[in-house]
Amino acid sequence: MLAFLLQISVAATHLASSKRAMSLSMGITTALIISVMTPLALNVCQYSGLLQVSKMPFEEVYGILSEQFSDDR
């Protein structure tokens, strides 16, 4: 559905090169971006759900990088 609406916004710009068509295209594209990004941003706990992802590799990399780039050398 998102791809279909995005195609309509692109087609509207190509069919009529008016400022109104371009504004409509920008509005549709912005609304689609917001509608996709909002659920992703509201996902508070990224490491739980159907697919369990371990935080351990990220914590190990963070530990190594914080040791390398600390000011206490």
Protein Blocks (a to p, Z undefined) as FASTA:
>chain_A
ZZmmmmmmmmmmmmpccfklmmmmmmmmmmmmmmmmmmmmmmmblmgcjbdcdfklmmmm
mmmmmmmmpckZZ
